[in-house]
Amino acid sequence: MVIGAGMGGISAAIHLQSLGFSVTVLDMADGPGGKARAVTSDAGPVDTGPTVLTLRGVADHLFALCGTRTEDEVDLIPLPRLARHFWPDGSRLDLFSDRDQTTDAIAAFAGPRAADAFRRFDRMTAALYDTFEAPMMLSARPDPRAVARAALAAPQTWGALLPGMTLDRLLRFYFRDPRLVQLFARYATYVGGRPAQSPAVLALVWQAEARGVWAVRQGLHGLAAALARVAEARGVAFRYGITARRILRQGGHVTGVELAGGATLPCAACVFAGDPGALRGNLLGDAARDAIPASKTPPSLSAWVWAFAAQPKGVDLAHHNVFFTADPAAEFGPIGRGQMPEAPTLYVCAQDRELGTPVPTTERFEIIMNGPANSAPSPTEEPACRTRTFPTLARMGLTFAPDPDLAALTTPAMLAARYPGSQGAIYGASPEGALSAFRRPLARTTLPGLYLAGGGAHPGAGVPMAMLSGQHAAKALAEDRISAPTSPPAAMPGGMSTASLTTGRAPSR
Ligand SMILES: Cc1cc2nc3c(=O)[nH]c(=O)nc-3n(C[C@H](O)[C@H](O)[C@H](O)COP(=O)(O)OP(=O)(O)OC[C@H]3O[C@@H](n4cnc5c(N)ncnc54)[C@H](O)[C@@H]3O)c2cc1C
């Protein structure tokens, strides 16, 4: 039984099915995807969750396990332009998947010394990524000694691993131009941290992006739906609109799941792929609460998210756009105090752009303002969010006709209600603090038969990491119940491949 049809749960189900298990996935929502969700609009479904697909090799692997190929199920479009960045002083910078193009763009933007600094930063982050991929991301149980050994062998990474080195500080060693510090510091927020509090090792998030970003014509929710569809075709059962209320234990082992309404579904093992905070918060019963260690780590960032259709005016938008605040302190200071940013940085996804097809007159947009996790709704936050979003964009030249109404807004409190135990955090526990990566709960819990997957578990948040967590959960379950499968395992692809699981399809460096 898998509880949760988000990216982690679907991945766990696909891996388990391919190992010969009989799998049922439950979700309280009315369809697959979890945070990869869409809302309806006049221009079609608009993503209201993730929009940036990186490390596509992980998704490719899941489709391959289902006997198909990503490109046969969804339309993935590589984006040569990673993102377009705007500052209030009118300056603008595009980053590209092609390093030389990015280096030239940075040289034109901030001069040749900045371009040299970028080259050094890019090389260092590539070393960080390569150093941490196997012992951290791909390992089910990261061993600090193995990580330390890998880091010792890569002297380029040492600066980022110095005690107390934050991402913000590290970037100041590389870049003199504060706009470049601000730009590359933004990558901490992509896993839910504030740059000045997050460890410098998060600079490797840049590499995840630099190795390729794909747009999905059907939306990221469409990617989840396609994975669920192919999993179902291979025999995984999906049941929606069903809330798991208690994980049942008998004789010291998981025996089933009690549903809201009182019915019980027996199972030999269970992967919980919701937020681990739900277990700790006793939302799945005593047996599950005691199965993972207590956590003192605060939640990661949340967000106010607008999803709507409109006609944009005034700015030449790319697919991914970031409108930076003039003063990062006016963004992250209030967030640190649990408040909405006074002067936010705004991410705008123009979902119909750069897909290789004509852009419709009315386009679909997702706008994200990062904020603190918070489960308590406030009557003033929605109008405040509106006045901090649209006038800010208008001052930078971007307007929409019409401006969306408040029904287009998802608040942190709404996210908290939709994803139980999350407190509205969208990336699980905070990545801030030197050892946060080692504090995430692992796939195997202390309750035999209960496993964890999803962005709140190791190796962390974001679509590819949540998918990898599903692989870790399935592997742990299979190791523990090695004699359980009654049907022969399906053939698995990739036996001879030596390509990286995460970046197998990335352009060659
Ligand atoms: C606005 C936003 C933007 C983001 N942008 C990006 C991005 O661009 N790129 C990226 O890689 N990542 C991004 N992320 C993060 C990414 O979406 C998540 O890390 C990932 O989708 C989480 O997947 P998950 O497996 O943890 O499950 P979730 O998506 O959290 O889904 C968990 C599922 O479990 C179900 N569930 C929970 N408890 C129960 C229960 N008791 N009974 C039944 N069902 C239950 C829920 O209904 C839900 O469907 C973004 C997230 C948000 C919200």
The ligand as an ORCA input file, in Angstrom:
! r2SCAN-3c Opt
* xyz 0 1
  C       4.251     26.094     -5.648
  C       5.285     25.009     -5.738
  C       6.314     25.117     -6.657
  C       7.278     24.131     -6.749
  N       8.219     24.231     -7.724
  C       9.016     23.173     -7.982
  C       9.770     23.124     -9.178
  O       9.683     24.018    -10.020
  N      10.557     22.035     -9.395
  C      10.608     20.996     -8.520
  O      11.340     20.034     -8.777
  N       9.884     21.013     -7.380
  C       9.071     22.055     -7.099
  N       8.254     22.044     -6.020
  C       8.382     20.954     -5.052
  C       7.729     19.672     -5.563
  O       6.444     19.954     -6.036
  C       7.642     18.674     -4.443
  O       8.908     18.480     -3.816
  C       7.156     17.314     -4.907
  O       6.122     17.412     -5.869
  C       6.656     16.601     -3.673
  O       6.222     15.322     -3.989
  P       5.852     14.328     -2.825
  O       6.036     12.948     -3.349
  O       6.510     14.685     -1.560
  O       4.300     14.400     -2.613
  P       3.240     15.566     -2.469
  O       3.201     16.286     -3.729
  O       3.395     16.296     -1.198
  O       1.940     14.654     -2.380
  C       1.591     13.913     -1.239
  C       0.235     13.297     -1.501
  O      -0.128     12.521     -0.359
  C      -1.510     12.659     -0.154
  N      -1.755     12.352      1.249
  C      -1.119     12.864      2.323
  N      -1.625     12.325      3.454
  C      -2.591     11.452      3.071
  C      -3.474     10.595      3.776
  N      -3.476     10.501      5.110
  N      -4.346      9.849      3.070
  C      -4.376      9.907      1.699
  N      -3.563     10.706      0.990
  C      -2.675     11.473      1.666
  C      -1.807     14.110     -0.522
  O      -3.158     14.268     -0.885
  C      -0.866     14.339     -1.698
  O      -1.512     14.089     -2.923
  C       7.246     23.010     -5.891
  C       6.215     22.883     -4.965
  C       5.223     23.863     -4.910
  C       4.065     23.683     -3.955
*
